[in-house]
């Protein structure tokens, strides 16, 4: 079976088994498993290694159902009769180690069946987001009918000695894993097939029985992994073709349609050829290469978001001439056989792929090179149509960025880190709801962040993460994420269960509040935003007074108390909400006394009143500390005072909300110059920082906030109650005269249509059944009923 057929079958299986994750019996969740975690004898328990496991089972008849639960550490791929049927586990932590549930009956037959698993541990080269205990694999049948498949010493195993890591060294923070060196001369071929002779393989070594997190018993869990069923679906897989050849070195004839179309590319003997292939947009994918001959040859595949100028800047991403290629690399040592195939253990992120081939005495033929796109399986269920084509382009790039930054968790970036940071995650999660309506990754993120909360109360800044990192201000954004889910999600009880954690977080910050409520000397990295060329902004932290106080921090604490008070009022303890209100009133008085500079119509960043930023003054509006004409005065400074420390593409999410609250929402399209610059520079996803030329990452979904605001602000569709039970629609159309769109809603969808015809607006609004709300137009409020609402204004 060829590589393409295997991946197509996997795609079909993943599409057909999404419901099985919910079909987990109480025995699996409450009792010690009969299956054991297994490993390969005489191998390192935690070092780099790739391992092969096999089990033969005989069946009298082809079963109608054969459900299994499967997991591994670090990762696994499971094959049934040579067909890949599951990949995982979804990332978590040791106290919440995910297992996947799959019905493998479609891939079984009467008679002899081969279950095979490839398991790998990247050891010291593992991604930072990969928590690990030790190398292991486990497969548990769902009932006695499937117990024949349970992992124990009847499984056979060996180490795959064809793998070695290639460390990727780059002058940036990179923690997404190593490349692969594959010596195909040392590989074990066809080891997943029933024709393979495994008589010389070792018996697997049982480590200990599988233990669900909810296991009952006086001794508690008996293993390092506390197993829980994955709450997210398996990842999407879709074939994707590289679009064009953009650079060639070496003497070689390249077919005109290579690589977009399958065609043989022959590399002559005793030659070196280098090709740069352009996907034409950034992607996450498993590269696939099929080749024959070329004994003794080497193939190196390198992956880059963009190429670099001599000055280490990036320039226009569409340009490659005269630039350097720097990227994570996989390298193959060729054994000379026919129809050799290679794909990576984990996906790669790239726009450009560099293929370097060095042959010896035989020519090598590349028969095909393509990829399998992968991401969390979000479906785009929102749309917006207008005469402004720029809006469509920004939405397209924003959605691609959001897709690439969503896998088994949200990720800050897919190339460099793959870490679920709370600051990024808050924006990403709301994009998920506004654009897709799928809340599973959102809830998964809230769970993981809550799991990271420490005994003193504060959460980690990112989770899962092998190395703990604290950004205390991100715990505030976690509280905001809960409020976002309470407003736009469909499971209010889920939020109620998290309120105890919110209380603990705020208790943590009380330890650093002075008598006047102001924060002082909060430890760890108090990140707010990446700000360049502004006085006393260092490593993302705003200016602070020598005594350890800061308006930026006090405002964020004030905002967190306000959000927590709202959650307690609507879902929790109303008495506690009143306690929070006393703290809110105190902080408002303190902030105004310490930081307000009347003659400037600005709040200063610190008590010395010598630095000012868009961040502090955005918070002043968002927290309601400015009222009446003062809001307009502060907003005018945000719009026109070029001396303020500027918000980056990330923090513009909050700056824009402040300006909208101040009444400037009709100007939203005029605030998107940073996004226009990204487009002009050839990016197909949004850059990490405002310095587009020298940004580290070309793909950060925290810049995709227009994929929220085009719907929430321009079309005006917003929640006005818990679980979107009420709707508020207040459009800010600016110069648009014809625009329509829709978003998903927990009860269906909301659609709007605005048309200006002969100086009169024709408006139609469709609401789901049982949902009512209000339409706000130039200060006038009109009640909306469920179903179709039409009127002219």
LUMZA-36120 format. One line per 10 residues: for each residue x, y, z of C-alpha. Coordinates in pm, whole numbers, plus 50000, padded with zeros to 5 digits. Layout:
<sites>
X,Y,Z | ...
</sites>
This chain:
<sites>
50000,50000,50000 | 50151,50338,49898 | 50192,50636,50128 | 49911,50840,49972 | 49658,50557,50009 | 49752,50514,50377 | 49692,50883,50450 | 49362,50890,50258 | 49241,50595,50464 | 49347,50770,50782
49151,51082,50683 | 48841,50870,50627 | 48888,50692,50959 | 48933,51015,51153 | 48617,51155,50998 | 48421,50843,51095 | 48544,50797,51454 | 48498,51138,51611 | 48204,51022,51820 | 48387,50735,51986
48570,50960,52232 | 48239,50994,52417 | 48170,50618,52423 | 48387,50531,52720 | 48247,50287,52975 | 48254,50350,53349 | 48492,50053,53392 | 48749,50226,53172 | 48716,50547,53372 | 48690,50402,53723
48894,50082,53735 | 49254,49986,53679 | 49301,49876,53321 | 49382,49517,53230 | 49628,49649,52972 | 49979,49746,53073 | 50196,50030,52963 | 50475,49858,52771 | 50828,49945,52663 | 51121,49791,52478
51366,49604,52705 | 51717,49740,52750 | 51642,50085,52607 | 51656,50428,52766 | 51328,50507,52946 | 51353,50879,52871 | 51614,50929,52597 | 51559,50988,52227 | 51427,50681,52048 | 51174,50548,51800
51018,50207,51871 | 50809,49944,51691 | 50542,49729,51859 | 50346,49441,51700 | 50066,49210,51803 | 49900,48933,51599 | 49539,48850,51677 | 49323,48584,51516 | 48952,48643,51470 | 48693,48386,51370
48485,48646,51188 | 48515,49010,51092 | 48366,49201,51389 | 48093,49462,51360 | 48257,49668,51632 | 48602,49656,51795 | 48659,49959,52016 | 48998,50028,52170 | 49149,50299,52389 | 49506,50394,52304
49780,50627,52426 | 50156,50670,52428 | 50444,50878,52559 | 50560,51096,52387 | 50361,51014,52073 | 50227,50718,51876 | 50090,50616,51536 | 49872,50306,51534 | 49841,50075,51232 | 49589,49795,51173
49683,49561,50888 | 49926,49824,50753 | 49669,50104,50759 | 49733,50398,50991 | 49421,50444,51204 | 49507,50676,51494 | 49764,50936,51596 | 49815,51090,51938 | 49783,51136,52222 | 49638,51486,52242
49876,51688,52457 | 49802,51724,52826 | 49990,51680,53153 | 50068,51378,53369 | 49760,51430,53584 | 49546,51452,53269 | 49706,51217,53015 | 49479,51176,52715 | 49381,50854,52545 | 49201,50824,52210
48906,50593,52149 | 48877,50428,51808 | 48659,50158,51652 | 48904,49959,51440 | 48647,49706,51314 | 48651,49847,50956 | 49019,49752,50931 | 48997,49403,51077 | 48924,49079,50892 | 48852,48719,50976
49174,48530,51042 | 49513,48687,51108 | 49534,49061,51192 | 49838,49273,51271 | 49821,49556,51524 | 50133,49771,51502 | 50237,50092,51675 | 50518,50333,51611 | 50605,50509,51936 | 50868,50777,51984
51024,50977,52262 | 51222,51283,52156 | 51406,51293,52489 | 51600,51614,52537 | 51495,51723,52187 | 51122,51707,52263 | 50911,52019,52208 | 50866,52242,52512 | 50491,52177,52494 | 50547,51802,52532
50520,51689,52893 | 50653,51336,52944 | 50702,51069,53207 | 50890,50799,53015 | 50863,50606,52690 | 50554,50389,52684 | 50259,50259,52487 | 49920,50128,52597 | 49618,49983,52419 | 49311,49868,52611
49013,49688,52461 | 48684,49850,52553 | 48540,49522,52686 | 48619,49152,52720 | 48543,49117,52349 | 48844,49333,52263 | 49072,49219,52549 | 49274,49007,52307 | 49434,49332,52188 | 49545,49454,52532
49910,49552,52562 | 50119,49310,52769 | 50417,49080,52713 | 50240,48910,52422 | 50322,49219,52218 | 50658,49212,52038 | 50890,49505,51997 | 51220,49647,51874 | 51393,49982,51859 | 51405,50145,51514
51772,50230,51473 | 51721,50429,51154 | 51629,50748,51346 | 51848,51016,51497 | 51768,51379,51587 | 51899,51688,51408 | 51898,51986,51640 | 51776,52309,51482 | 51993,52600,51593 | 51854,52945,51525
51913,53283,51686 | 51565,53303,51834 | 51361,53132,52101 | 51288,52796,51934 | 51140,52504,52129 | 50932,52311,51872 | 51150,52002,51833 | 51433,51861,51625 | 51451,51743,51269 | 51499,51376,51175
51804,51200,51035 | 51681,50880,50870 | 51931,50616,50762 | 51710,50413,50533 | 51977,50144,50514 | 51901,50067,50880 | 51522,50076,50864 | 51302,49773,50922 | 51081,49746,50617 | 50718,49630,50607
50716,49566,50982 | 50343,49647,50998 | 50251,49370,50751 | 50139,49011,50810 | 50425,48889,50588 | 50690,49023,50821 | 50886,48769,51024 | 50887,48889,51386 | 51023,48565,51531 | 51344,48737,51639
51172,49030,51804 | 51169,49074,52182 | 50869,49046,52408 | 50753,49386,52526 | 50832,49471,52885 | 50524,49561,53094 | 50586,49879,53293 | 50268,49898,53500 | 49891,49877,53448 | 49701,50165,53299
49538,50386,53561 | 49248,50620,53489 | 49249,50947,53677 | 48925,50846,53848 | 49057,50510,53964 | 48919,50412,54303 | 49125,50229,54563 | 49328,50281,54878 | 49658,50321,54693 | 49536,50563,54426
49707,50571,54090 | 49980,50316,54025 | 50149,50484,53729 | 50294,50816,53623 | 50013,50875,53375 | 49662,50951,53502 | 49452,50862,53200 | 49156,51070,53083 | 48953,51049,52759 | 49047,51313,52506
48775,51576,52479 | 48876,51697,52135 | 48843,51529,51795 | 49138,51395,51598 | 49316,51644,51377 | 49220,51721,51020 | 49431,51573,50739 | 49402,51689,50379 | 49629,51643,50079 | 49804,51960,49969
50030,52026,49669 | 50334,52250,49668 | 50267,52517,49406 | 50589,52608,49226 | 50965,52593,49194 | 51120,52933,49274 | 51493,52857,49283 | 51721,52594,49128 | 52090,52514,49163 | 52266,52234,48977
52238,52073,48637 | 51891,51923,48615 | 51590,51922,48388 | 51276,52009,48586 | 50929,51930,48443 | 50730,52248,48376 | 50452,52154,48616 | 50676,52035,48902 | 50589,52011,49191 | 50222,52105,49153
50161,51793,48945 | 50298,51445,49009 | 50591,51392,48773 | 50927,51216,48780 | 51226,51436,48857 | 51557,51263,48780 | 51872,51375,48962 | 52177,51250,48768 | 52449,51040,48928 | 52742,51217,49097
52565,51551,49125 | 52426,51793,49378 | 52097,51972,49319 | 51921,52230,49534 | 51559,52332,49478 | 51339,52577,49666 | 50967,52502,49642 | 50696,52752,49730 | 50366,52642,49884 | 50252,53002,49811
50109,53033,50163 | 50213,52919,50509 | 50094,52575,50614 | 50124,52302,50876 | 50172,51969,50702 | 50335,51630,50696 | 50575,51639,50398 | 50553,51332,50174 | 50828,51227,49932 | 50840,50916,49714
51164,50825,49536 | 51357,50537,49377 | 51719,50441,49316 | 52009,50662,49413 | 52193,50419,49638 | 52423,50613,49869 | 52250,50944,49796 | 52136,51194,50058 | 51819,51403,50058 | 51778,51703,50287
51438,51868,50331 | 51440,52205,50508 | 51136,52414,50602 | 51104,52791,50640 | 50831,53047,50690 | 51034,53294,50486 | 51388,53358,50368 | 51637,53605,50518 | 51836,53896,50382 | 52203,53934,50470
52100,54177,50747 | 51876,53906,50901 | 51566,54099,50797 | 51300,53920,50596 | 51170,54174,50347 | 50887,54079,50116 | 50792,53717,50179 | 50727,53656,49810 | 51090,53727,49723 | 51367,53465,49738
51643,53600,49514 | 51963,53672,49703 | 51821,53552,50033 | 51939,53284,50278 | 51741,52973,50361 | 51741,52891,50735 | 51509,52620,50856 | 51442,52304,51049 | 51581,52012,50847 | 51516,51643,50790
51789,51437,50623 | 51764,51098,50450 | 52039,50849,50366 | 51907,50652,50068 | 51929,50272,50036 | 51873,50258,49660 | 51551,50055,49655 | 51238,50134,49454 | 50938,50331,49577 | 51099,50450,49898
50878,50679,50102 | 50934,50932,50377 | 50713,51135,50601 | 50796,51298,50930 | 50690,51181,51274 | 50530,51519,51343 | 50411,51795,51112 | 50629,52074,50979 | 50541,52442,50936 | 50653,52611,50617
50583,52821,50315 | 50912,52726,50151 | 51071,52380,50129 | 51433,52344,50025 | 51520,52009,49869 | 51891,51930,49847 | 51994,51601,49682 | 52348,51469,49654 | 52384,51149,49450 | 52668,50900,49426
52710,50651,49141 | 52338,50609,49070 | 52074,50860,48960 | 51783,50919,49197 | 51426,50969,49080 | 51184,51176,49287 | 50847,51034,49186 | 50637,51272,49392 | 50662,51537,49660 | 50351,51673,49828
50209,51707,50180 | 49920,51637,50414 | 49784,51955,50573 | 49692,51913,50938 | 49517,52127,51201 | 49235,52117,51452 | 48927,52037,51239 | 48755,52373,51261 | 48490,52441,50998 | 48441,52800,50880
48075,52875,50951 | 48089,53255,50939 | 48083,53471,50630 | 48088,53837,50534 | 48021,53980,50189 | 48070,54341,50089 | 48200,54552,49804 | 48522,54602,50003 | 48751,54319,49885 | 49011,54414,50145
48781,54286,50420 | 48766,53945,50254 | 49145,53932,50221 | 49199,54020,50587 | 48943,53761,50696 | 49107,53496,50476 | 49454,53559,50619 | 49318,53581,50973 | 49138,53249,50944 | 49447,53080,50800
49652,53221,51088 | 49399,53097,51343 | 49390,52752,51183 | 49769,52714,51187 | 49778,52819,51553 | 49525,52555,51659 | 49621,52190,51687 | 49565,51979,52000 | 49583,52310,52188 | 49587,52670,52081
49944,52773,52000 | 50118,53107,51998 | 50296,53002,51679 | 50336,52670,51498 | 50697,52713,51385 | 50892,52831,51688 | 50707,52736,52006 | 50370,52555,51969 | 50281,52669,52322 | 49936,52757,52453
49981,53100,52611 | 49680,53255,52783 | 49729,53601,52628 | 49720,53451,52279 | 49453,53198,52371 | 49194,53455,52478 | 49184,53610,52131 | 49213,53273,51956 | 48922,53124,52150 | 48684,53405,52059
48787,53372,51693 | 48690,53004,51721 | 48341,53090,51841 | 48277,53378,51602 | 48412,53196,51296 | 48334,52830,51363 | 48111,52787,51667 | 48310,52480,51774 | 48378,52530,52145 | 48572,52210,52221
48923,52350,52187 | 48813,52657,52386 | 48691,52439,52673 | 49002,52225,52646 | 49215,52538,52682 | 49022,52656,52987 | 49065,52312,53145 | 49439,52301,53080 | 49494,52653,53214 | 49292,52569,53523
49500,52252,53572 | 49813,52469,53572 | 49694,52678,53867 | 49948,52655,54148 | 49884,52617,54524 | 49950,52988,54577 | 49669,53062,54330 | 49831,53191,54012 | 49827,52995,53686 | 50119,52924,53458
50142,53158,53161 | 50125,52861,52924 | 50017,52501,52951 | 50105,52228,52871 | 50469,52321,52912 | 50754,52103,53031 | 50917,52409,53190 | 50692,52617,53417 | 50665,52983,53323 | 50478,53255,53512
50325,53568,53360 | 50087,53669,53640 | 49902,53918,53418 | 49799,53626,53196 | 49598,53491,53488 | 49385,53804,53444 | 49328,53712,53079 | 49224,53362,53189 | 48946,53524,53393 | 48854,53717,53079
48846,53392,52880 | 48596,53250,53126 | 48376,53556,53086 | 48405,53526,52707 | 48293,53165,52722 | 48011,53251,52963 | 47883,53513,52717 | 47938,53338,52383 | 47961,52967,52466 | 47681,52724,52535
47774,52561,52867 | 47730,52805,53155 | 47766,52525,53412 | 48118,52468,53282 | 48206,52825,53381 | 48040,52788,53720 | 48275,52500,53797 | 48574,52727,53731 | 48478,53013,53962 | 48664,52865,54258
48985,52900,54058 | 48903,53265,53979 | 48868,53335,54351 | 49206,53174,54421 | 49375,53380,54149 | 49243,53705,54294 | 49343,53597,54645 | 49698,53555,54510 | 49705,53917,54393 | 49564,54042,54724
49897,53938,54875 | 50062,54213,54668 | 49801,54487,54712 | 49888,54778,54938 | 49647,54947,55175 | 49522,55167,54888 | 49465,54863,54665 | 49759,54930,54431 | 49980,54635,54335 | 50342,54641,54443
50637,54415,54362 | 50443,54133,54201 | 50704,53868,54117 | 50780,53700,53782 | 50742,53834,53430 | 50470,54101,53423 | 50431,54100,53045 | 50180,54334,52884 | 50285,54377,52520 | 50585,54381,52287
50665,54753,52268 | 50972,54882,52085 | 51142,55220,52110 | 50941,55347,52405 | 51083,55472,52733 | 51133,55204,53001 | 50940,54927,52824 | 51160,54622,52874 | 51094,54264,52760 | 50726,54338,52720
50684,54491,53066 | 50551,54843,53104 | 50729,55120,53297 | 50729,55080,53674 | 50807,55314,53961 | 51115,55238,54175 | 50877,55127,54452 | 50739,54849,54232 | 50403,55000,54134 | 50258,55051,53787
49940,55188,53635 | 49947,54918,53368 | 49928,54651,53640 | 49673,54833,53856 | 49444,54875,53557 | 49467,54507,53470 | 49383,54412,53829 | 49088,54653,53824 | 48965,54496,53500 | 48999,54144,53646
48794,54239,53954 | 48525,54384,53728 | 48510,54068,53517 | 48507,53845,53825 | 48230,54054,53979 | 48023,54011,53664 | 48077,53633,53667 | 47989,53603,54037 | 47676,53816,53990 | 47544,53607,53702
47675,53260,53783 | 47823,53247,54131 | 47821,53421,54468 | 47647,53761,54464 | 47784,53845,54806 | 48136,53795,54678 | 48054,54019,54382 | 47969,54294,54634 | 48306,54241,54805 | 48476,54276,54469
48283,54597,54407 | 48436,54753,54719 | 48783,54665,54587 | 48687,54804,54246 | 48577,55137,54393 | 48897,55162,54597 | 49119,55087,54297 | 48939,55340,54081 | 49005,55614,54337 | 49368,55510,54381
49439,55492,54007 | 49291,55835,53943 | 49485,55992,54230 | 49816,55829,54134 | 49819,55841,53757 | 49571,56093,53608 | 49732,56396,53438 | 49448,56638,53366 | 49643,56881,53150 | 49735,56597,52915
49398,56417,52925 | 49596,56100,52992 | 49673,55846,53261 | 50046,55802,53316 | 50212,55461,53324 | 50357,55518,53673 | 50349,55752,53971 | 50627,55974,53834 | 50386,56069,53552 | 50667,56076,53298
50564,55798,53055 | 50237,55739,52873 | 50106,55455,52661 | 49813,55340,52455 | 49792,55043,52691 | 49724,55234,53012 | 49475,55465,52847 | 49293,55186,52665 | 49240,55026,53006 | 49114,55360,53139
48829,55344,52888 | 48766,54970,52910 | 48736,54980,53290 | 48499,55277,53283 | 48737,55499,53477 | 48678,55775,53224 | 48326,55910,53184 | 48144,56158,52961 | 48360,56404,52773 | 48670,56265,52935
48630,55943,52733 | 48640,56142,52409 | 48944,56335,52529 | 49136,56019,52616 | 49028,55848,52294 | 49146,56152,52097 | 49490,56106,52255 | 49488,55737,52164 | 49412,55826,51803 | 49640,56122,51749
49918,56140,52012 | 50220,55980,51845 | 50432,56008,52161 | 50235,55735,52339 | 50401,55394,52362 | 50216,55212,52084 | 50012,54895,52104 | 50146,54608,51894 | 49936,54406,51650 | 49846,54191,51954
49738,54465,52195 | 49549,54653,51926 | 49270,54408,52013 | 49224,54602,52339 | 49303,54943,52189 | 49032,54894,51928 | 48778,54782,52187 | 48850,55099,52384 | 48805,55322,52080 | 48481,55143,51990
48352,55192,52344 | 48442,55560,52310 | 48212,55585,52008 | 48456,55556,51718 | 48353,55216,51583 | 48263,55354,51241 | 48634,55422,51189 | 48740,55060,51245 | 48859,55004,50888 | 49093,55303,50915
49282,55141,51205 | 49409,54839,51010 | 49728,54979,50854 | 49943,54721,51033 | 49742,54442,50870 | 49773,54618,50532 | 50149,54633,50582 | 50157,54257,50644 | 49973,54201,50316 | 50202,54437,50125
50504,54249,50263 | 50375,53922,50118 | 50270,53755,50443 | 49992,53499,50421 | 49949,53488,50800 | 49984,53766,51058 | 50329,53842,51199 | 50407,53813,51569 | 50517,54173,51622 | 50461,54511,51464
50810,54509,51310 | 50705,54304,51010 | 51054,54305,50857 | 51230,54158,51161 | 50956,53969,51338 | 51060,53626,51462 | 50736,53441,51381 | 50535,53494,51063 | 50229,53332,51219 | 50072,53453,51544
49695,53425,51579 | 49684,53702,51838 | 49691,53929,51530 | 49370,53778,51391 | 49140,54001,51598 | 48972,54144,51282 | 48814,53799,51247 | 48624,53894,51562 | 48567,54263,51504 | 48440,54249,51145
48151,54048,51289 | 48119,54198,51637 | 48188,54562,51547 | 48128,54614,51174 | 47824,54386,51147 | 47752,54462,51513 | 47661,54109,51625 | 47724,54071,51997 | 47603,53870,52294 | 47388,54047,52549
47341,53765,52798 | 47483,53446,52938 | 47530,53175,52671 | 47431,53421,52395 | 47073,53401,52530 | 47017,53761,52422 | 47156,53942,52120 | 47265,54301,52079 | 47322,54416,51722 | 47485,54756,51681
47655,54789,51341 | 47942,55026,51269 | 47937,55037,50890 | 48157,55339,50824 | 48158,55401,50449 | 48008,55060,50364 | 47675,55079,50186 | 47609,54710,50120 | 47724,54433,50352 | 47584,54109,50482
47713,53823,50690 | 47646,53554,50943 | 47803,53391,51247 | 47734,53062,51424 | 47526,53074,51743 | 47474,52799,52004 | 47114,52770,51876 | 47186,52801,51504 | 47314,53113,51328 | 47266,53488,51325
47262,53667,50991 | 47239,54034,50901 | 47198,54224,50576 | 47245,54603,50545 | 47177,54787,50219 | 47170,55163,50162 | 46921,55230,49879 | 46834,55589,49786 | 46944,55725,50124 | 46742,55469,50315
46879,55165,50492 | 46706,54836,50426 | 46794,54598,50710 | 46719,54231,50768 | 46824,54039,51079 | 46764,53668,51131 | 46784,53526,51483 | 46769,53161,51594 | 46457,53018,51752 | 46395,53135,52112
46658,53411,52081 | 46555,53775,52107 | 46745,54097,52157 | 46785,54455,52047 | 46907,54650,51746 | 47086,54978,51818 | 47109,55242,51544 | 47235,55596,51612 | 47117,55585,51972 | 46780,55435,51889
46697,55087,52025 | 46461,54850,51844 | 46348,54520,51993 | 46425,54205,51793 | 46215,53890,51790 | 46322,53537,51705 | 46333,53459,51335 | 46324,53726,51064 | 46331,54098,51148 | 46309,54354,50867
46285,54731,50875 | 46388,55048,50693 | 46566,55340,50856
</sites>
